[in-house]
Structures are given as structure tokens and as C-alpha cells.
Amino acid sequence: MTQLSDRYAKALLDGRSDSEIKVILADLEKYNDVLNELPDFKQIICNPLISSVHLKSLMTQVAQTLKISVLVQKFIAVLIDNDRFSQLLSFIEDIKAYICKRQNMQVAIVYSASTLSQQEVDVLKQKLQQHMNSCITIVNKLDPSILSGFRIQCGALYVDGTLNKQIDQIKHSLKGFLYAN
């Protein structure tokens, strides 16, 4: 988390109740989903040629469609006013990390070749919660370089259960075998 995103997170979240924080997080997730699912839309709204007035108008329409809280709408307007809107996605990730830290939660980023099923997410979450002894939130990120399996990063824990890693281990052991003979 950068100092800048830390300041924005504190301004948005400090003094808020847990229920308010859940609403804020849900609203930010809605924006996150829209921007990730509609890359053309993301490219348009992050275009520096769009004036802040037009961008605010567009984001107000999006907020009304998504039923975003007034507080989060104001937060988006502040980002636009301060020429920080293009950093919205990274701010969302940093705000989630800030919330997790504040509520003794950890975020586990799971990199995989395809989207994990809800059952897979639930199993991973349960096992990580037992291992880490804290509440875990799973974030699934797609990585096209992964052939099969997944890689987990959660705090200091790093687990690589990908086929890529296994192939690398076999290559390494074969190299050692060939050079030994």
C-alpha cells in the first residue's frame, strides 16, 4: 500500500462502522467488476482526453445503475477532481488490504489458469484459515502462463502447486542427473 492510497483509505474508512465498511467494500467491488469485465469501458473512462466534468457525469450514471452509495460516489468524485481516477483499481485493492488489516483478515491471492469454482474457493479458504489462524478473503487472478494448478500468495505464505513448477523441478533434477554422469 502506498502512502497515497493509505491516506485515501483512511479518509474513506476511518470512523465508519463495520456495516458501513461492508457497504463501501461492496460498492468498490461493483466498480472493480465493471472495470475488469468491460475493458473497452475502462479504456474510455481512463482516457486523459475526457474532461473531469464528463467523467463525473458518466460515473454518476454508472453509480445510479449499480446503486452505489453516496459516500462512494463522493469518493470517486474526489479521485476525479484530484486526477487520481486512473488509479481506482489499485486503490480498490489497497483499500481492501487496509480493511483486512484493520479487521484481522488476510487476503490470499490465488493465481490460476481458469476461474476457481465456488467449491474450490471455499475449500482453499477453509484450509488457509486453519493454517493462518485468521479470517481469509480469496482473490482469484487469472494467469495465462499457468498450464494447470494454482499459486497462492497470502502474507508471507507462498505455495506454488502449478504444473509449471513441477516441470521446472523435473528439468532441474534431470540437469543434475546429466551433469553427474
FIROKOL-268891 format. One record per atom (N, C-alpha, C, O): x, y, z; residue in three letters. Coordinates in pm, whole numbers, padded with zeros to 5 digits, always signed. Atoms other than C-alpha are relative to their C-alpha. Layout:
REM FIROKOL-268891
XYZALA;...
***
This chain:
REM FIROKOL-268891
+00085-00117+00000MET;+00000+00000+00000MET;+00090+00124+00000MET;+00180+00137+00083MET;-00079-00123+00007THR;+00143+00335-00100THR;-00051+00099+00105THR;-00160+00084+00159THR;+00043-00102-00095GLN;+00129+00637+00127GLN;-00125+00071-00050GLN;-00214+00106+00028GLN;+00115-00068+00058LEU;-00116+00798-00112LEU;-00127-00083+00017LEU;-00229-00031+00062LEU;+00120+00083-00013SER;-00358+00505-00119SER;-00036-00021+00147SER;-00153-00037+00180SER;+00025+00012-00143ASP;-00319+00470+00258ASP;-00078+00122+00050ASP;-00170+00108+00131ASP;+00072-00122-00039ARG;-00433+00832+00301ARG;-00145-00004-00049ARG;-00237+00032+00024ARG;+00136+00009+00053TYR;-00733+00775+00074TYR;-00082-00104+00077TYR;-00199-00081+00107TYR;+00071+00105-00075ALA;-00823+00453+00257ALA;-00041+00050+00137ALA;-00155+00029+00180ALA;+00033-00053-00133LYS;-00806+00623+00596LYS;-00112+00103-00008LYS;-00204+00101+00074LYS;+00104-00103+00016ALA;-01015+00917+00473ALA;-00136-00063-00026ALA;-00238-00015+00024ALA;+00125+00066+00035LEU;-01277+00682+00334LEU;-00056-00085+00113LEU;-00178-00094+00130LEU;+00045+00104-00093LEU;-01290+00429+00617LEU;+00005+00034+00148LEU;-00075-00019+00226LEU;-00014-00027-00143ASP;-01181+00576+00949ASP;-00128+00060+00056ASP;-00188+00148-00004ASP;+00121-00047-00066GLY;-01470+00633+01187GLY;-00127-00067-00050GLY;-00236-00035-00004GLY;+00117+00070+00055ARG;-01701+00403+00990ARG;-00024-00128+00078ARG;+00070-00191+00128ARG;+00035+00127-00066SER;-01886+00111+01144SER;+00029-00116-00095SER;+00050-00096-00215SER;-00024+00120+00082ASP;-01833-00245+01022ASP;-00104-00014-00110ASP;-00072-00054-00222ASP;+00105+00012+00102SER;-02167-00237+00841SER;+00021+00102-00111SER;-00002+00072-00228SER;-00030-00101+00102GLU;-02072+00087+00662GLU;+00118-00044-00087GLU;+00118-00023-00208GLU;-00117+00046+00074ILE;-01738-00063+00565ILE;-00038-00111-00098ILE;+00014-00116-00209ILE;+00046+00106+00091LYS;-01914-00368+00417LYS;-00069+00059-00122LYS;-00049+00011-00233LYS;+00069-00067+00112VAL;-02131-00138+00203VAL;+00103+00065-00092VAL;+00095+00053-00214VAL;-00106-00066+00078ILE;-01825+00062+00091ILE;+00075-00103-00082ILE;+00098-00084-00202ILE;-00075+00105+00069LEU;-01637-00254+00005LEU;-00083-00062-00112LEU;-00031-00086-00221LEU;+00088+00057+00103ALA;-01934-00399-00185ALA;-00013+00096-00119ALA;-00012+00053-00234ALA;+00010-00099+00107ASP;-01969-00075-00382ASP;+00128+00007-00082ASP;+00124+00014-00205ASP;-00128-00003+00072LEU;-01599-00067-00468LEU;+00019-00126-00084LEU;+00075-00121-00194LEU;-00006+00125+00076GLU;-01622-00431-00576GLU;-00084+00008-00127GLU;-00046-00046-00231GLU;+00084-00018+00119LYS;-01905-00336-00814LYS;+00077+00076-00107LYS;+00077+00037-00224LYS;-00083-00075+00095TYR;-01679-00077-00976TYR;+00112-00088-00054TYR;+00139-00090-00174TYR;-00110+00088+00039ASN;-01394-00326-00981ASN;-00047-00101-00104ASN;+00021-00122-00205ASN;+00054+00099+00093ASP;-01610-00587-01154ASP;-00030+00062-00136ASP;+00003+00004-00240ASP;+00034-00066+00127VAL;-01737-00342-01417VAL;+00126+00032-00079VAL;+00133+00007-00199VAL;-00122-00039+00070LEU;-01389-00217-01498LEU;+00079-00121-00050LEU;+00144-00113-00154LEU;-00071+00121+00044ASN;-01244-00568-01519ASN;-00075-00076-00108ASN;-00014-00137-00196ASN;+00080+00075+00098GLU;-01531-00715-01719GLU;-00020+00077-00131GLU;-00051+00016-00234GLU;+00021-00082+00119LEU;-01555-00425-01965LEU;+00126+00082-00030LEU;+00131+00201+00000LEU;-00127-00071+00023PRO;-01201-00336-02076PRO;-00014+00122-00093PRO;+00060+00219-00079PRO;+00021-00115+00088ASP;-01330-00104-02351ASP;-00052+00119+00081ASP;-00008+00233+00061ASP;+00052-00106-00086PHE;-01526+00095-02093PHE;+00113+00057+00086PHE;+00124+00178+00103PHE;-00113-00042-00083LYS;-01219+00106-01870LYS;+00094+00090-00081LYS;+00142+00192-00031LYS;-00089-00079+00085GLN;-01010+00236-02159GLN;-00060+00138-00028GLN;+00012+00238-00031GLN;+00067-00128+00027ILE;-01267+00508-02232ILE;+00008+00092+00121ILE;+00047+00208+00109ILE;+00006-00088-00117ILE;-01301+00636-01877ILE;+00138+00037+00053ILE;+00151+00135+00127ILE;-00136-00034-00043CYS;-00926+00631-01816CYS;+00073+00085-00104CYS;+00191+00117-00087CYS;-00059-00082+00105ASN;-00864+00833-02131ASN;+00020+00142+00054ASN;-00076+00205+00099ASN;-00025-00135-00054PRO;-00696+01161-02026PRO;-00066+00112-00079PRO;-00072+00225-00032PRO;+00066-00102+00081LEU;-00878+01345-02305LEU;-00143+00029+00046LEU;-00201+00131+00007LEU;+00135-00021-00053ILE;-01213+01306-02125ILE;+00009+00101+00114ILE;+00089+00083+00207ILE;-00003-00103-00105SER;-01281+01613-01912SER;-00054-00057+00131SER;-00129-00155+00131SER;+00047+00046-00130SER;-01341+01571-01542SER;-00151+00018+00014SER;-00217-00061+00083SER;+00145-00021-00005VAL;-01693+01712-01587VAL;-00073-00116-00068VAL;-00171-00167-00014VAL;+00063+00112+00071HIS;-01781+01444-01844HIS;+00021-00132+00075HIS;-00069-00216+00081HIS;-00029+00123-00073LEU;-01613+01174-01639LEU;-00089-00011+00124LEU;-00141-00119+00154LEU;+00088+00001-00117LYS;-01807+01272-01327LYS;-00143-00034-00041LYS;-00211-00112+00027LYS;+00135+00027+00049SER;-02130+01268-01525SER;-00016-00148-00035SER;-00116-00210+00001SER;+00004+00140+00039LEU;-02053+00926-01670LEU;+00002-00091+00123LEU;-00075-00188+00130LEU;-00010+00084-00120MET;-01954+00781-01331MET;-00124+00014+00089MET;-00158-00079+00162MET;+00127-00015-00073THR;-02271+00925-01174THR;-00106-00091-00060THR;-00183-00153+00013THR;+00095+00089+00067GLN;-02475+00737-01433GLN;+00029-00146+00034GLN;-00062-00224+00060GLN;-00040+00137-00036VAL;-02277+00419-01363VAL;-00041-00028+00144VAL;-00092-00136+00174VAL;+00034+00018-00142ALA;-02328+00469-00988ALA;-00150-00020+00020ALA;-00191-00102+00102ALA;+00145+00017-00011GLN;-02702+00506-01031GLN;-00043-00136-00050GLN;-00131-00199+00010GLN;+00033+00132+00054THR;-02718+00192-01243THR;+00039-00111+00098THR;-00035-00207+00117THR;-00050+00102-00092LEU;-02511-00006-00991LEU;-00052+00018+00143LEU;-00026-00065+00230LEU;+00053-00032-00133LYS;-02688+00153-00691LYS;+00114+00014+00102LYS;+00117-00052+00206LYS;-00117-00028-00083ILE;-02365+00283-00540ILE;-00038+00104+00106ILE;-00113+00197+00078ILE;+00029-00092-00110SER;-02380+00462-00203SER;+00053+00140-00032SER;+00147+00156-00110SER;-00039-00139+00020VAL;-02349+00841-00193VAL;+00146+00021+00043VAL;+00220+00094-00022VAL;-00137-00014-00049LEU;-02027+00814+00010LEU;+00102-00045-00104LEU;+00200+00025-00129LEU;-00094+00051+00100VAL;-01854+00603-00255VAL;-00005+00086-00126VAL;+00097+00106-00192VAL;+00009-00092+00113GLN;-01986+00832-00528GLN;+00085+00125+00025GLN;+00154+00173-00065GLN;-00081-00117-00035LYS;-01825+01125-00346LYS;+00149-00033-00004LYS;+00231+00049-00045LYS;-00139+00045+00004PHE;-01503+00926-00311PHE;+00050-00003-00145PHE;+00161+00042-00174PHE;-00036+00004+00143ILE;-01498+00866-00688ILE;+00016+00142-00053ILE;+00108+00170-00130ILE;-00009-00140+00043ALA;-01563+01238-00745ALA;+00130+00065+00048ALA;+00191+00143-00025ALA;-00127-00053-00052VAL;-01264+01325-00523VAL;+00116-00054-00082VAL;+00208+00021-00116VAL;-00106+00057+00085LEU;-01045+01086-00722LEU;+00007+00073-00134LEU;+00115+00104-00183LEU;+00005-00070+00129ILE;-01160+01255-01043ILE;+00056+00141+00015ILE;+00137+00185-00066ILE;-00046-00137-00024ASP;-01103+01605-00900ASP;+00151+00008+00019ASP;+00215+00105-00020ASP;-00144+00001-00029ASN;-00751+01509-00790ASN;+00082-00072-00107ASN;+00199-00104-00085ASN;-00067+00070+00111ASP;-00663+01341-01123ASP;+00059-00134+00044ASP;+00170-00169+00005ASP;-00044+00132-00050ARG;-00635+01002-00949ARG;-00094-00111-00045ARG;-00077-00226-00005ARG;+00099+00101+00038PHE;-00925+00822-01114PHE;+00062-00118-00072PHE;+00015-00231-00057PHE;-00064+00110+00073SER;-00694+00617-01337SER;+00060-00103+00096SER;+00091-00216+00056SER;-00057+00091-00100GLN;-00560+00461-01015GLN;-00107-00072+00082GLN;-00077-00136+00183GLN;+00111+00055-00077LEU;-00904+00346-00899LEU;+00019-00148+00032LEU;+00001-00189+00146LEU;-00013+00144-00025LEU;-00835-00027-00941LEU;+00107-00031+00104LEU;+00086-00116+00190LEU;-00104+00025-00100SER;-00511-00015-00744SER;-00045+00053+00137SER;-00013-00008+00239SER;+00055-00050-00127PHE;-00683+00200-00478PHE;-00096-00101+00060PHE;-00095-00123+00181PHE;+00095+00099-00050ILE;-00958-00062-00451ILE;+00074-00115+00067ILE;+00037-00158+00177ILE;-00079+00110-00060GLU;-00701-00337-00388GLU;+00064+00045+00130GLU;+00065-00031+00228GLU;-00064-00051-00121ASP;-00520-00120-00134ASP;-00102+00024+00112ASP;-00073+00000+00229ASP;+00106-00021-00100ILE;-00846-00029+00042ILE;-00044-00134+00058ILE;-00067-00145+00178ILE;+00035+00133-00051LYS;-00936-00399+00066LYS;+00107-00049+00097LYS;+00076-00107+00201LYS;-00109+00040-00088ALA;-00592-00466+00218ALA;-00006+00076+00133ALA;+00018+00019+00239ALA;+00013-00083-00120TYR;-00644-00179+00465TYR;-00113-00054+00089TYR;-00097-00063+00210TYR;+00113+00056-00075ILE;-00983-00323+00568ILE;+00040-00131+00065ILE;+00010-00155+00182ILE;-00041+00129-00054CYS;-00835-00668+00611CYS;+00093+00017+00120CYS;+00079-00051+00222CYS;-00094-00025-00109LYS;-00553-00536+00826LYS;-00074+00050+00124LYS;-00045+00009+00236LYS;+00077-00060-00109ARG;-00798-00338+01036ARG;-00089-00104+00068ARG;-00114-00094+00189ARG;+00092+00099-00054GLN;-01028-00641+01086GLN;+00065-00136+00022GLN;-00004-00237+00031GLN;-00075+00124-00018ASN;-00753-00905+01135ASN;-00036-00103-00105ASN;-00057-00221-00076ASN;+00025+00088+00113MET;-00820-01050+00795MET;+00122+00002-00089MET;+00203+00095-00084MET;-00107+00004+00097GLN;-00578-01155+00527GLN;-00059-00031-00136GLN;-00159-00101-00148GLN;+00042+00027+00137VAL;-00615-01161+00153VAL;+00096-00103-00058VAL;+00217-00086-00054VAL;-00078+00101+00070ALA;-00498-01471-00029ALA;-00025+00018-00148ALA;-00138+00006-00195ALA;+00013-00013+00145ILE;-00430-01412-00396ILE;+00032-00135-00060ILE;+00141-00190-00041ILE;-00016+00131+00063VAL;-00479-01731-00592VAL;+00008+00022-00150VAL;-00088+00065-00214VAL;-00022-00011+00144TYR;-00332-01729-00943TYR;-00029-00135-00062TYR;+00023-00238-00017TYR;+00035+00126+00066SER;-00479-01990-01174SER;-00023+00024-00149SER;-00038+00138-00193SER;+00022-00009+00145ALA;-00526-02066-01544ALA;-00146+00030-00032ALA;-00176+00092-00134ALA;+00142-00025+00021SER;-00904-02055-01510SER;-00063+00041+00133SER;-00003+00023+00240SER;+00070-00046-00119THR;-01156-01913-01264THR;-00032-00119+00091THR;-00082-00222+00045THR;+00029+00106-00096LEU;-01190-02122-00949LEU;-00151-00008+00024LEU;-00220+00094+00024LEU;+00141+00017-00033SER;-01531-02269-00871SER;-00023+00045+00144SER;+00073+00057+00221SER;+00031-00042-00136GLN;-01708-02157-00554GLN;+00041-00107+00100GLN;+00086-00076+00210GLN;-00040+00110-00088GLN;-01643-02501-00404GLN;+00152+00002+00023GLN;+00198-00017+00135GLN;-00145-00007-00014GLU;-01269-02469-00473GLU;+00041+00118+00088GLU;+00131+00106+00172GLU;-00029-00119-00082VAL;-01265-02119-00321VAL;-00030-00031+00146VAL;+00049+00003+00234VAL;+00038+00032-00138ASP;-01446-02246-00010ASP;+00100-00093+00067ASP;+00136-00074+00183ASP;-00096+00096-00056VAL;-01205-02538+00039VAL;+00133+00071+00029VAL;+00190+00053+00137VAL;-00125-00073-00021LEU;-00898-02314-00007LEU;-00012+00095+00119LEU;+00079+00104+00202LEU;+00023-00096-00108LYS;-01044-02053+00227LYS;+00004-00069+00135LYS;+00068-00021+00229LYS;+00004+00074-00126GLN;-01112-02310+00498GLN;+00140-00046+00041GLN;+00180-00031+00157GLN;-00134+00051-00031LYS;-00763-02463+00476LYS;+00095+00114+00037LYS;+00176+00101+00130LYS;-00087-00114-00031LEU;-00590-02124+00472LEU;-00035+00062+00135LEU;+00054+00105+00208LEU;+00041-00055-00129GLN;-00794-02002+00770GLN;+00054-00085+00114GLN;+00097-00031+00216GLN;-00056+00088-00102GLN;-00685-02307+00968GLN;+00150+00020+00011GLN;+00204+00025+00122GLN;-00146-00015+00001HIS;-00321-02260+00865HIS;+00045+00137+00051HIS;+00142+00146+00125HIS;-00042-00136-00033MET;-00304-01881+00908MET;-00062+00052+00130MET;-00019+00154+00183MET;+00069-00038-00122ASN;-00535-01862+01213ASN;-00055+00144-00007ASN;-00044+00221+00088ASN;+00068-00130+00016SER;-00717-01556+01075SER;-00103-00014-00111SER;-00105-00113-00183SER;+00103+00000+00103CYS;-01007-01471+00850CYS;+00066+00028-00135CYS;+00149+00118-00147CYS;-00063-00010+00132ILE;-00913-01511+00483ILE;-00103+00040-00104ILE;-00216-00009-00105ILE;+00079-00035+00118THR;-01054-01347+00173THR;+00080-00048-00121THR;+00199-00018-00134THR;-00065+00053+00119ILE;-00974-01522-00155ILE;-00023+00094-00118ILE;-00136+00134-00146ILE;+00008-00077+00124VAL;-00897-01316-00465VAL;+00060-00088-00108VAL;+00178-00123-00102VAL;-00046+00087+00110ASN;-00871-01527-00781ASN;+00042+00087-00118ASN;-00037+00162-00174ASN;-00052-00074+00116LYS;-00649-01378-01051LYS;+00042-00100-00106LYS;+00110-00198-00077LYS;-00035+00090+00109LEU;-00614-01542-01388LEU;+00140+00030-00050LEU;+00178+00146-00066LEU;-00136-00012+00052ASP;-00263-01606-01514ASP;+00013-00097-00117ASP;+00024-00217-00097ASP;-00004+00088+00117PRO;-00246-01739-01870PRO;+00130-00079-00014PRO;+00135-00176-00091PRO;-00126+00076+00009SER;+00113-01856-01820SER;-00006-00131+00078SER;+00078-00218+00060SER;+00014+00123-00079ILE;-00008-02124-01575ILE;-00067-00107-00087ILE;-00174-00084-00144ILE;+00055+00110+00079LEU;-00066-02456-01750LEU;-00114-00070+00074LEU;-00219-00100+00017LEU;+00098+00069-00083SER;-00254-02621-01465SER;+00037+00024+00145SER;+00152+00055+00176SER;-00026-00021-00142GLY;-00289-02590-01089GLY;-00018+00145+00037GLY;-00083+00222-00034GLY;+00012-00138-00046PHE;-00259-02270-00890PHE;+00117+00036+00089PHE;+00191-00050+00137PHE;-00104-00056-00084ARG;-00023-02048-00698ARG;-00070+00091+00101ARG;-00157+00169+00064ARG;+00064-00078-00106ILE;-00118-01889-00363ILE;+00103+00090+00066ILE;+00215+00049+00097ILE;-00082-00094-00075GLN;+00025-01580-00201GLN;-00090+00062+00107GLN;-00189+00127+00077GLN;+00080-00050-00111CYS;-00107-01490+00143CYS;+00097+00042+00111CYS;+00149-00042+00184CYS;-00098-00048-00097GLY;+00111-01269+00362GLY;+00137-00055-00037GLY;+00181-00041-00151GLY;-00132+00058+00025ALA;+00447-01445+00396ALA;-00010-00139-00061ALA;+00091-00195-00104ALA;+00019+00134+00056LEU;+00298-01775+00276LEU;-00003+00005-00152LEU;-00074+00086-00211LEU;-00001+00011+00146TYR;+00374-01869-00084TYR;+00000-00148-00034TYR;+00092-00221+00004TYR;+00012+00140+00038VAL;+00259-02201-00227VAL;-00015-00006-00152VAL;-00103+00058-00209VAL;+00007+00015+00145ASP;+00324-02298-00588ASP;-00034-00145-00031ASP;+00051-00234-00024ASP;+00047+00134+00036GLY;+00117-02600-00690GLY;-00032-00009-00148GLY;-00122-00082-00188GLY;+00026-00001+00144THR;+00134-02533-01062THR;+00077-00110-00071THR;+00180-00159-00023THR;-00070+00095+00085LEU;+00230-02776-01333LEU;+00132+00060-00046LEU;+00231-00012-00062LEU;-00123-00068+00040ASN;+00487-02517-01442ASN;+00112-00025+00100ASN;+00225-00054+00061ASN;-00099+00022-00106LYS;+00668-02553-01107LYS;+00050-00144-00002LYS;+00170-00169+00014LYS;-00040+00141+00003GLN;+00666-02932-01132GLN;+00091-00028-00120GLN;+00188-00103-00109GLN;-00085+00018+00120ILE;+00809-02918-01485ILE;+00138+00058+00025ILE;+00239-00002-00013ILE;-00130-00061-00032ASP;+01083-02682-01365ASP;+00081-00088+00094ASP;+00203-00099+00079ASP;-00069+00089-00093GLN;+01167-02921-01080GLN;+00056-00123-00073GLN;+00168-00166-00045GLN;-00046+00116+00078ILE;+01192-03214-01323ILE;+00119+00040-00087ILE;+00218-00034-00094ILE;-00113-00050+00081LYS;+01415-03009-01557LYS;+00125+00012+00084LYS;+00234-00030+00044LYS;-00114-00020-00089HIS;+01638-02917-01266HIS;+00062-00132+00043HIS;+00184-00147+00045HIS;-00053+00129-00044SER;+01669-03275-01144SER;+00065-00076-00116SER;+00164-00146-00096SER;-00061+00065+00116LEU;+01740-03401-01497LEU;+00135+00062-00033LEU;+00229-00008-00071LEU;-00127-00068+00024LYS;+02013-03141-01541LYS;+00105-00050+00099LYS;+00219-00077+00061LYS;-00091+00051-00101GLY;+02170-03255-01214GLY;+00040-00143-00029GLY;+00156-00179-00008GLY;-00028+00139+00034PHE;+02146-03619-01324PHE;+00096-00008-00118PHE;+00191-00086-00116PHE;-00083+00002+00120LEU;+02302-03547-01665LEU;+00142+00047+00031LEU;+00238-00009-00022LEU;-00134-00054-00033TYR;+02591-03345-01518TYR;+00073-00090+00096TYR;+00196-00086+00102TYR;-00063+00092-00094ALA;+02655-03610-01251ALA;+00062-00118-00072ALA;+00157-00179-00022ALA;-00051+00118+00075ASN;+02715-03878-01515ASN;+00101+00039-00101ASN;+00154-00046-00172ASN;
***
